[in-house]
Each structure stands twice: as C-alpha cells, then as structure tokens.
Amino acid sequence: LWPMLMASCGLPALVQLVTLPFFPESPPYLLMHKGDQEGCKKAIRQLWGEGHHQAEIDDIMKEKATMKTTKILSVLELMKERAFRWQLYMIVILTATVQLCGINAVESKFEEYLIPYVSLGVGLCECLSSILCSTLIDRFGRKVLLWGGYTLMCSVLALLTMTLSLQHQFFWMHYFSVILIFLFVIFYGIGP
C-alpha cells in the first residue's frame, strides 16, 4: 500500500489549493509591498472581524519604515560581513549536525521488521520535540537549550554505543536502543 500512502500526501495539498483563493492576502504584504491600504484594511477585517484596527496598521507602517533603512544583503555579502560571521558559523554547524549525526546508520542495525516502527517513532519524536522546544525556549533561552541538548545527545550516544554492542547478549537491548534513538531525536529537536 506504499503508493496509497505516498498519494495520501497529495490530499491536504489539494484541499489547500482549492481553498487558497478564498483566503485574504497577508495584510503586511498588501500594505508594505503593494501599497494597498484599503486592501490591507479589508484583509484585516476578514481575518479579525469588524472593529477598529488602526493600531495594527500603524505597526505595519512602522515595520515598513524600518525595512526601508535595512539593507538586504546577498549571500556573498552576508558571508563577508564580520557582524554576521558567528551566526553564520552556528547555522552551518547546526545544520551539519543533522546530516552527520548518524541516526540513519543506527537504524540500519535493527532487524528489518523493526525499521518502519523506528522510523515512525523518530517522526513522532521530531513532532514532540518541536512542540516542546517552542515552550522551553521562552523559559530557558536558546543558549541553555543548546548546551543541554548537546550534553544529553552525547550521553545518549554513549549509552547507544553500549547497547548496540550488547544487542547479541540480551534480547531486550534492541528495545532499549530504540528508546535511546527516540531520546536522541527529542534532545536534538529541543536543543540544536
């Protein structure tokens, strides 16, 4: 039933495609990029109902004034700009950790019948971590989540290395390894 499963992704896309013309344009887009103040007011009324929305329009106008003074950099200019260098390094490092973490190689160590369940669990853990991250980042801040996430990820990988080497001695180590993979994904999603 793989073709049916893959085709099922098209159903939400089709619903979005059909309903999209009935939604209003973004009020900031209408006001900032199109200069259409009446269209902006109409879109705001459509989104938030009738009422006095001048404060929201004023906020959009302030944002537009701020954007006029902001210079948009090309990728090359961004890489050359010293003020953004550390942020750029962090983004590259964090993105590389996704590719180099090796979690897919760990999944291949399991019997074939377990791999779909592990993949499903990893996807659910990614969803859970994105929900948790949005609540935790306000409480603890990004730096604490990065440090904590990397520390917990290292601990989980050390335990995972141990459980993978003991899988042939204890039948339940497979399940413990799966739990560790799920924890790794959650800690990665919450931290880095």
DOTI-24454 format. One record per residue (C-alpha): x negated, y negated, z negated. Coordinates in steps of 0.2 Angstrom, whole numbers, padded with zeros to 4 digits, always signed. Example, Ala and Ser with C-alpha at 12.3 -4.5 7.8 and 13.67 -1.06 7.14 Angstrom:
-0062+0022-0039
-0068+0005-0036
END
This chain:
+0000+0000+0000
-0015-0012+0002
-0008-0020+0017
+0008-0024+0007
-0002-0031-0007
-0013-0042+0004
+0003-0048+0014
+0011-0052-0003
-0001-0067-0005
+0007-0075+0011
+0025-0076+0002
+0020-0090-0010
+0011-0099+0004
+0027-0098+0015
+0038-0105+0001
+0025-0119-0001
+0025-0123+0017
+0044-0123+0019
+0047-0134+0003
+0032-0146+0005
+0042-0158+0017
+0055-0161+0003
+0042-0167-0010
+0036-0185-0011
+0019-0191-0006
+0007-0195-0021
+0011-0212-0027
-0008-0217-0029
-0011-0211-0011
+0003-0221-0005
-0002-0237-0014
-0021-0235-0013
-0024-0228+0004
-0008-0233+0014
-0005-0250+0005
+0014-0245+0005
+0020-0252-0012
+0039-0249-0008
+0034-0231-0003
+0025-0229-0020
+0040-0235-0030
+0051-0224-0021
+0040-0209-0024
+0038-0214-0042
+0057-0214-0044
+0058-0197-0035
+0046-0190-0047
+0050-0198-0064
+0068-0204-0061
+0075-0221-0062
+0068-0234-0073
+0055-0247-0074
+0038-0240-0068
+0028-0256-0066
+0015-0251-0079
+0011-0235-0068
+0010-0246-0053
-0002-0258-0062
-0013-0243-0067
-0014-0238-0049
-0018-0255-0044
-0032-0256-0057
-0039-0239-0051
-0039-0246-0033
-0049-0262-0038
-0061-0250-0047
-0063-0239-0032
-0067-0255-0021
-0083-0258-0032
-0088-0240-0032
-0100-0234-0018
-0096-0217-0010
-0112-0208-0009
-0117-0195+0005
-0123-0178-0001
-0141-0183+0003
-0139-0200-0006
-0132-0190-0021
-0147-0179-0021
-0159-0194-0020
-0150-0204-0034
-0160-0202-0050
-0145-0206-0061
-0136-0190-0055
-0150-0178-0054
-0147-0169-0071
-0129-0167-0067
-0133-0160-0050
-0146-0148-0058
-0132-0142-0071
-0119-0139-0057
-0132-0129-0047
-0137-0119-0062
-0119-0116-0067
-0114-0111-0050
-0129-0099-0048
-0125-0090-0064
-0108-0085-0057
-0117-0077-0042
-0132-0070-0051
-0123-0063-0067
-0122-0046-0060
-0105-0041-0067
-0100-0033-0050
-0115-0022-0051
-0110-0017-0069
-0093-0012-0062
-0100+0000-0049
-0107+0010-0064
-0089+0016-0068
-0080+0031-0060
-0070+0026-0045
-0053+0029-0054
-0058+0015-0067
-0064+0002-0055
-0047-0005-0050
-0042-0007-0068
-0058-0015-0072
-0056-0027-0058
-0038-0031-0063
-0044-0034-0081
-0058-0046-0075
-0045-0056-0066
-0034-0057-0081
-0048-0062-0092
-0053-0076-0080
-0035-0082-0081
-0035-0081-0100
-0052-0090-0101
-0046-0104-0090
-0031-0107-0102
-0042-0106-0117
-0055-0117-0110
-0043-0131-0107
-0038-0131-0125
-0055-0128-0133
-0064-0141-0123
-0054-0155-0131
-0058-0148-0148
-0076-0144-0147
-0083-0153-0132
-0092-0147-0117
-0109-0145-0124
-0104-0134-0139
-0094-0123-0126
-0109-0121-0115
-0121-0116-0129
-0108-0105-0137
-0104-0097-0120
-0122-0093-0116
-0126-0086-0133
-0111-0075-0133
-0114-0070-0115
-0132-0065-0119
-0126-0055-0134
-0113-0046-0124
-0125-0042-0110
-0137-0034-0123
-0123-0023-0130
-0118-0019-0112
-0135-0013-0108
-0135-0002-0123
-0118+0005-0120
-0122+0009-0101
-0137+0019-0107
-0127+0029-0119
-0112+0032-0107
-0118+0050-0104
-0119+0054-0123
-0102+0048-0128
-0086+0049-0118
-0079+0033-0126
-0094+0022-0121
-0085+0019-0104
-0071+0010-0113
-0082+0000-0124
-0092-0005-0109
-0076-0011-0101
-0071-0021-0116
-0088-0029-0116
-0086-0034-0097
-0070-0042-0102
-0078-0052-0116
-0092-0057-0104
-0079-0064-0092
-0070-0073-0106
-0086-0081-0113
-0092-0086-0096
-0075-0094-0092
-0074-0103-0108
-0092-0109-0108
-0102-0111-0092
END
